Amino acid sequence: MEFDWNNLSFEMGSLTQRDIEESFEDPFAVRLLPDSSRFSAQARYFNLGRSASGAGLFSVYRTNGKLIRVLYCRPFSPDEDFFYQRKFNQNQNQ
């Protein structure tokens, strides 16, 4: 997976590129295609994943199948953390 880090459209704050990339490499990451006309002009996807340090990150991104462009990223909200953990537990019980 390759990332395009040129001309970021958001402030990374305390996040690092490595943290964000690791959240995409999380084998239990949840990737979603939003069902909204707001995102229909250019396909945007959501990624909920954890970095190697355990930080939960919510990202909005687009991809051409080879290159990922992260448009926005922030730590999980409590609801996103709950959703991720529920999906993680479902995968563990299969």
Contacts in CASP RR format, 6 or more apart in sequence:
PFRMAT RR
TARGET T0000
AUTHOR 0000-0000-0000
METHOD contacts of the structure
MODEL  1
MEFDWNNLSFEMGSLTQRDIEESFEDPFAVRLLPDSSRFSAQARYFNLGR
SASGAGLFSVYRTNGKLIRVLYCRPFSPDEDFFYQRKFNQNQNQ
1 21 0 8 1.000
1 24 0 8 1.000
1 25 0 8 1.000
1 68 0 8 1.000
2 66 0 8 1.000
2 67 0 8 1.000
2 68 0 8 1.000
3 17 0 8 1.000
3 20 0 8 1.000
3 21 0 8 1.000
3 67 0 8 1.000
3 68 0 8 1.000
3 69 0 8 1.000
3 70 0 8 1.000
4 67 0 8 1.000
4 68 0 8 1.000
4 69 0 8 1.000
5 17 0 8 1.000
5 70 0 8 1.000
8 70 0 8 1.000
9 71 0 8 1.000
9 72 0 8 1.000
10 70 0 8 1.000
10 71 0 8 1.000
10 72 0 8 1.000
10 73 0 8 1.000
12 20 0 8 1.000
12 73 0 8 1.000
15 57 0 8 1.000
15 73 0 8 1.000
15 74 0 8 1.000
15 75 0 8 1.000
18 51 0 8 1.000
19 51 0 8 1.000
19 53 0 8 1.000
19 55 0 8 1.000
19 57 0 8 1.000
20 51 0 8 1.000
20 57 0 8 1.000
20 59 0 8 1.000
20 70 0 8 1.000
20 73 0 8 1.000
22 50 0 8 1.000
22 51 0 8 1.000
22 52 0 8 1.000
22 53 0 8 1.000
23 29 0 8 1.000
23 47 0 8 1.000
23 49 0 8 1.000
23 50 0 8 1.000
23 51 0 8 1.000
23 55 0 8 1.000
23 56 0 8 1.000
23 57 0 8 1.000
23 59 0 8 1.000
23 73 0 8 1.000
24 47 0 8 1.000
24 49 0 8 1.000
24 59 0 8 1.000
24 68 0 8 1.000
26 49 0 8 1.000
26 50 0 8 1.000
26 51 0 8 1.000
28 49 0 8 1.000
28 50 0 8 1.000
28 84 0 8 1.000
28 87 0 8 1.000
28 88 0 8 1.000
28 91 0 8 1.000
29 47 0 8 1.000
29 48 0 8 1.000
29 49 0 8 1.000
29 50 0 8 1.000
30 46 0 8 1.000
30 47 0 8 1.000
30 48 0 8 1.000
30 49 0 8 1.000
30 83 0 8 1.000
30 84 0 8 1.000
30 87 0 8 1.000
31 45 0 8 1.000
31 46 0 8 1.000
31 47 0 8 1.000
31 48 0 8 1.000
32 45 0 8 1.000
32 46 0 8 1.000
32 47 0 8 1.000
32 48 0 8 1.000
33 43 0 8 1.000
33 45 0 8 1.000
33 46 0 8 1.000
34 44 0 8 1.000
34 45 0 8 1.000
34 46 0 8 1.000
42 62 0 8 1.000
43 62 0 8 1.000
44 60 0 8 1.000
44 61 0 8 1.000
44 62 0 8 1.000
44 71 0 8 1.000
45 60 0 8 1.000
45 61 0 8 1.000
45 62 0 8 1.000
45 63 0 8 1.000
46 58 0 8 1.000
46 59 0 8 1.000
46 60 0 8 1.000
46 61 0 8 1.000
47 57 0 8 1.000
47 58 0 8 1.000
47 59 0 8 1.000
47 61 0 8 1.000
48 56 0 8 1.000
48 57 0 8 1.000
48 58 0 8 1.000
48 59 0 8 1.000
48 76 0 8 1.000
48 80 0 8 1.000
48 83 0 8 1.000
48 84 0 8 1.000
49 56 0 8 1.000
49 57 0 8 1.000
49 84 0 8 1.000
50 56 0 8 1.000
50 57 0 8 1.000
50 84 0 8 1.000
51 57 0 8 1.000
55 75 0 8 1.000
56 75 0 8 1.000
56 76 0 8 1.000
56 80 0 8 1.000
56 81 0 8 1.000
56 84 0 8 1.000
57 73 0 8 1.000
57 74 0 8 1.000
57 75 0 8 1.000
57 76 0 8 1.000
58 73 0 8 1.000
58 74 0 8 1.000
58 75 0 8 1.000
58 76 0 8 1.000
58 77 0 8 1.000
58 80 0 8 1.000
59 70 0 8 1.000
59 71 0 8 1.000
59 72 0 8 1.000
59 73 0 8 1.000
60 70 0 8 1.000
60 71 0 8 1.000
60 72 0 8 1.000
60 73 0 8 1.000
61 68 0 8 1.000
61 69 0 8 1.000
61 70 0 8 1.000
61 71 0 8 1.000
62 68 0 8 1.000
62 69 0 8 1.000
62 71 0 8 1.000
63 69 0 8 1.000
76 84 0 8 1.000
END
